[in-house]
Amino acid sequence: MAKKSAIEKNKRRERLVKKYAEKRAELKAAAKDEGLSLEERYAARLKLAKLPRNSAEIRVRNRCEVTGRPRGYYRKLKMSRVALRELGSKGLVPGLVKSSW
């Protein structure tokens, strides 16, 4: 089980990403727009830099929804390899057959 503080920090980042997604997208588009003047593009870059760093989508870490483990993460199942193996052995993951011999 991961530290509760790390899990909560990641959840806080996810909320910030959702909150600032639209504003961040607008500012990025303005900064890349060749039709705008150099000053306007520069101003958009400055406004983008003033946004909270944790509102960037890249800062969100993929974590297992069962244990919070950050490594060995399967995106399709949203869980780590350890949790997948445990739940698969118990027969709780539909369609998963764990071989053992």
C-alpha positions as CSV (number, residue, x, y, z in Angstrom):
1,M,0.0,0.0,0.0
2,A,1.3,3.4,-1.0
3,K,1.6,6.3,1.4
4,K,-1.8,8.1,1.9
5,S,-0.1,11.4,1.4
6,A,1.2,10.4,-2.0
7,I,-2.2,9.2,-3.1
8,E,-3.9,12.4,-1.9
9,K,-1.3,14.6,-3.6
10,N,-1.9,12.8,-6.9
11,K,-5.7,13.3,-6.4
12,R,-5.2,17.0,-5.8
13,R,-3.1,17.2,-9.0
14,E,-5.9,15.5,-10.9
15,R,-8.4,18.0,-9.6
16,L,-6.2,20.9,-10.6
17,V,-5.7,19.5,-14.1
18,K,-9.4,19.3,-14.6
19,K,-10.0,22.8,-13.2
20,Y,-7.4,24.5,-15.4
21,A,-7.6,22.3,-18.5
22,E,-9.7,24.7,-20.6
23,K,-7.7,27.8,-19.7
24,R,-4.4,26.0,-20.2
25,A,-5.5,24.8,-23.7
26,E,-6.5,28.3,-24.7
27,L,-3.2,29.8,-23.6
28,K,-1.2,27.1,-25.3
29,A,-3.1,27.7,-28.6
30,A,-2.5,31.5,-28.3
31,A,1.2,30.9,-27.7
32,K,1.6,28.7,-30.8
33,D,-0.7,30.9,-33.1
34,E,1.6,32.4,-35.8
35,G,-1.2,34.9,-36.7
36,L,-0.8,36.8,-33.4
37,S,1.9,39.3,-32.8
38,L,5.0,38.4,-30.9
39,E,4.0,40.5,-27.9
40,E,0.6,38.7,-27.6
41,R,2.2,35.3,-27.9
42,Y,4.8,36.2,-25.3
43,A,2.0,37.5,-22.9
44,A,0.2,34.1,-23.4
45,R,3.4,32.3,-22.4
46,L,3.7,34.5,-19.3
47,K,0.1,33.8,-18.3
48,L,0.7,30.1,-18.9
49,A,3.7,30.2,-16.6
50,K,1.7,31.9,-13.8
51,L,-0.7,28.9,-13.6
52,P,0.0,26.4,-10.9
53,R,2.6,23.8,-11.9
54,N,0.4,20.9,-10.7
55,S,-2.3,21.9,-13.2
56,A,-0.1,20.4,-16.0
57,E,-1.4,17.0,-17.0
58,I,2.1,15.6,-17.2
59,R,2.5,15.9,-13.5
60,V,-0.2,13.4,-12.7
61,R,1.1,9.9,-11.9
62,N,-0.6,6.7,-13.0
63,R,-1.4,4.8,-9.8
64,C,-3.2,1.6,-9.0
65,E,-6.8,2.2,-7.9
66,V,-6.6,-0.7,-5.5
67,T,-3.3,-0.2,-3.7
68,G,-2.0,3.2,-4.9
69,R,1.2,1.6,-6.2
70,P,2.8,3.8,-8.9
71,R,4.9,1.2,-10.7
72,G,3.9,-1.9,-12.7
73,Y,0.7,-0.1,-13.8
74,Y,-1.6,-1.5,-16.4
75,R,-3.5,1.3,-18.0
76,K,-6.3,-0.8,-19.4
77,L,-7.2,-2.2,-16.0
78,K,-6.1,0.8,-13.9
79,M,-4.2,-1.4,-11.5
80,S,-0.7,-2.6,-10.7
81,R,0.6,-6.0,-11.6
82,V,0.6,-7.1,-7.9
83,A,-3.0,-6.2,-7.4
84,L,-3.9,-7.9,-10.7
85,R,-2.2,-11.1,-9.7
86,E,-4.0,-11.2,-6.3
87,L,-7.4,-10.4,-7.7
88,G,-6.8,-12.8,-10.7
89,S,-5.9,-15.6,-8.3
90,K,-9.2,-15.1,-6.4
91,G,-11.1,-15.0,-9.7
92,L,-12.3,-11.4,-9.3
93,V,-11.0,-10.1,-12.7
94,P,-13.5,-11.2,-15.5
95,G,-11.8,-12.9,-18.4
96,L,-8.5,-13.4,-16.6
97,V,-7.2,-16.9,-16.2
98,K,-4.0,-17.2,-14.1
99,S,-2.0,-20.3,-14.9
100,S,-0.3,-22.2,-12.1
101,W,1.4,-25.5,-12.2
